[in-house]
Amino acid sequence: MRYDRKSATELAIRVCVAAGASQAMAISLAEATVAAECSGRSSVGFAHLPDYLESLLNGRINGLEEPAIFFPAPALIQVDAKGGIAQLGFDRAFEELLTRASTYGVTVFSLQNSYTAGELGYYVRRLARKGLVALAATNGSPLMAAGQSSEAVYGTNPLAFAAPVDNKAPLVIDQASSATAFVNIRQAAERGERIPEGWAIDAKGQTTMDSREAIKGALLAFGGARGANIALMVEVLAAGTTGANWSLDAPSFADGSHSPGVGLFIVALNPELLAPDFSARMALQIERLSSKGIHIPGGSCTEDEMEIVLPSSLVATLEQYG
């Protein structure tokens, strides 16, 4: 089924409100969901929305809670999502984040007690569109094993980075510490498909290509120890510095009635204070790299170009909520 940006957003808002979200939360989540589709990250777009809806219904997300915002230092913004969602906490602090980054040159945004952050690139992309260089990290419920352990100890623990580019869409890099996203394995299991070697282990700690056995086991880090080290750095930033749950302590995002209570860490820098021609230099450098065949991640469609195509089965699932 095909939707333009407006109708897709309206669909998402409607089902979120029906599942128990406040209007403000529904709008924040809907806009982030549509943005994920627009950026080509459908696995954390509408395909991920049923996780939010089920969590609203079962108490893993407090749909009526309003985030609390604190300023422990001039260049620090601290948000308690209070069991809600990171997207709403970010929206509530967004203008203040822009103002403080402009005033002080750099500002850190710290959020705790939230559900999973969805598409991490969404946060840094919005900041880059306002002329800021941004780095984000978030953790989640334990899904990934590391080292010699067969126990899941980290979430997929992604990092995202974005930078403004003069007269072009921002450069955006968004990648997990795991070899793949959990939703990819779940979708493969639903279709009975095999997965590539190196993505996951089974419940006995053995590498598996059986997606249904992988669901019972754990994801693997990309690049072995190197990916695991990145996951640990993300954990320190997203859980350690924010005061959120460590992944090991985070309740499941898919079961139970408790919020995962995980964190989101973002640092935003005004590059023009250091290099007044930053965005222009970025544009020239991207052109130079592109001419050499280098893929430059980022960019997204405009509202006029936007068309979201959703499987009929997914639409039927969403319509069950509202």
N, C-alpha and C positions, 0 to 999 in steps of 0.2 A: 504494500500500500504506500502511496506517495503523499507527502505532506510538504507544504512550504513552511518557512520558518515560523510564521505566525500560528498556523494551525497546529504545528508540532508542539510549540510552546503551550498553547491552550490545552492540548491533550494532556501534557505532562502536569500542568497546574491542576486540572480537573481531577485526575486520578490521585494526585498527592493530597489534595484537600479531602477527597472521599476516604482516604486511608487514615486521616487524622492529623494532617499537617495544618498549621496556621497558614493564612494567605501569604504572609511574608516568607515563611519557610518554603511553601510551594513554589513561589516565584523564583526564589534563589536556586532551588533544586532544578526547576524546569529550565532556567536559563543556562545552568551549567551542563545539564543533560544535552540540550540542543547544541551547545558550543562543542561538546565532545564529538557529536556526530559531524558537525561542520569541519572539525579539524581532522577528521578521518579516524577518530578513536572510538569506533562504535562499540567496542567491547566494554567501555566504561561510559557509554551513552545510554540509549534506551534499553539495551540488553541488561544493564546493571540496575535500571530503575526498579524492577520488581523486588530486588533485595531491599531497597529503601522502603517500598510499600509494605512488604511483609514485616520489616522491622518497626515501622510505624504502628502497625496493627498489634504487634506482639510486645511492644514496650522497649525494644532495643534502641529506638529513637523516641525522644520526648518531643512530640510534634508541636506542642504549645509553648515550649520554653523559649524565653528570650535570652540571648547570650549577654553576659556581663563583660564590660570593657574597663581595663585599668591601665594606668600609665606609670609604671614603677620608675621610669627615668624618661627624660625628654625624647630620646630616640628609641624607646621601647614601648611596644603596644602588647598588652597581655589580654587574652580573651578566654573566658570560661564558657564553653558551649553548653554546659549544664545538661549534657546528655542529648543535645540536639545535633545539628549538622555543621560541618566546617564551612560550607558555602554561605550560610547565613551569617556566621560569625565574621567571615571575611568581608561580606557586603557591608555589615554594620560598621566595620573599621576602615573601609576602603578609602574614603575621602580623607580621614585623619592620617592614614598611611601615606597618601600622596603629599599632604601638607607637610608632614614631618620630614619626609625624605627630601623634599625641596628645601626645607629650612635648615636641616642638619647635615644634608648630604647623604646620609645613610640611616635607615630605620629597620629595626627588627620587629617582626610580627610573630607572636607566640600564641598558639591556641591549644587548649587541652579539653579533655572530656567530650570528645565528639565521636560520631560514627565515621566510617571510612571517608576519605576526602574526595573520592571519585577521580576524575581526570586531573592529575596534578599540574599538567601544563596549562590548564585553565587559569590558574592563579597568576602564574608568572607572565602569561600572554597578556592578560589585562594590564599588568603593571608596565610591560614593555610598550604597549600601545600608548601609554602616558609618558614615554620617554625614559623609563627606568630600566636598569639592568637588574634582574631578580634571580634568586636561587631559592628553591623550595625543597623541603624534605618532609615525608610523612611516613609513619609506621602503621601497622595494622595487626589484626589478630594473627596468631602464629600459623603460618602456612609453609614456611621454608626451612629446610634443614641446612646445616652448615658443618664443614669439617668432617670429622669422623662420626658425628652424631646422626642418628636416624630420626631424632625427635625434631619436630618443627619448633624453631626458637625465634624466628623473625617473621614479620609480614613480608609482602613482596618488596617493601621498603624502597620506593622509587625516589629518584632525584629528578628535578626539572630545572631548566635554566632558560632564560629568555633575554634577548637584547633588542633594542629598537634599531630599525634600519630605515634610513632616509627614503621616504616616498615608496616604501614597500612594506609588506607584512613583516612582523618581527621574526627573528631567528628564534625557534623554540625547540629545545631538546627535552624529551620526557621519556625516561626509561627506568624500568624496574631493576632491582638487584637480582631478581630471580630470572631464570632462563626464559620464562614466559609468564603471562598473567594467569591467575587462578581461573578466571572466567573462561579462558581458552581451553583449559583442561576439562572444566565442567561441561562446556558446550560439546567437546569431543566425546565425553562420556554419554551425554544425552543422545548423540547420534551414533554411538557405538563405534567410533573411529579410533584408530591407533594414533599415538603421538610420537614425535621424534625422540630418539634416544638422547638422554641428557637433560630432559625436562623435569623428570620426577623419579621418586622412588616409591615402592609399595610399602605396605604396613610392616614388612619384615626388614625394610632398609635396603632392598635390592632394587637396582635400576630397572625400570619397567617402561614398556611402550604401550601397555594396556591402560587406556585412560580411566577405566572404571577401577582398576587397582590403584592408579595414581591418586584418585580421589580419597582413598583410604590411607594414603601415605603422606608424602610431603613434596613440595616443589624443591628444585635444586637451584643454587646460585649460578648465574652465568659466569663462565671463566673460573669456576672452582673457588680457590681461596681469595682471588682478587674480587670477585663479586661478593663473597661473604664479608670481606673487609669493608666494602662500600655499604653493605647492609648494616654493619655495626656502626659506621659513621652516621648513617641516617638515623639509626636508633638513638644515638647519643643526642643528635640535634632535635629530633622530633619527639622523643619521649624524655630524655634526660634533661634538656634545657627548658622544656615546657612544663615539666611536672606531670605529664600524662602517663598513662599505663605503659610499662614496657610491653613489648609484644607478647612475651611469655605470660604476662598477667592479664592480657586483654581478653575479655569474654568473646565468644564467637560472634562474627557479624551476621551469621546465618541462622543461629539457633539460640534458644533461651530468651530471657526477658531483660537482660542487662546490656547497657551500652558497652561497646568495646572500650570506650574512654581513652581513645588514642589521641595523638597530637599532630600538629602541623606547624612547621617552622619555616619562616620566609625572611630573607634579608633583601632589602630593596636599596639600590644605589643610584644616585643621580650622576651619570657618567660625564655630563657636560661640565661639571665643576672641576673635573680632572683633565678632560680632553674636550674642549668646546666644540670640536668638529667630529665628535664620536660617531653620531648617526651617519654622517656623510662618509666617513672612513669605513664604517661597516658596510655600507652599500657598495663601495668600490671593491672592498675585499671579497665580498660575496660574489660579485660579478667575476672577479679574477679566479676565485676557486671554482665557480660554476663552469667557467670556460675550460677548466682542466678536468671536467667530468666529475667533480666532487658534489655529492648530494648535500643540499643544504636543507635541514629539517625546519619545518614551520610553515607559516602561511595557512590561510583558511578562506573559505568562500565568503563572499559578501551576502548580505540579506537578499539582494535581487537574484543572485545565482543559486540561492539555497534550495535544495530539494532533498528531503530525507526519505529514504526508502526503507520501510520496516516490513519484516516478514508478517504475514497475516496471523500466524500463530502467536507472535509476540504481541500484536495489537489486541488479539482476543484475550490474552493474559492480562494486559493492562486494563481492558474494558471491564474485566471482572471486578475491579476495584471501584469503578465509578461510572 
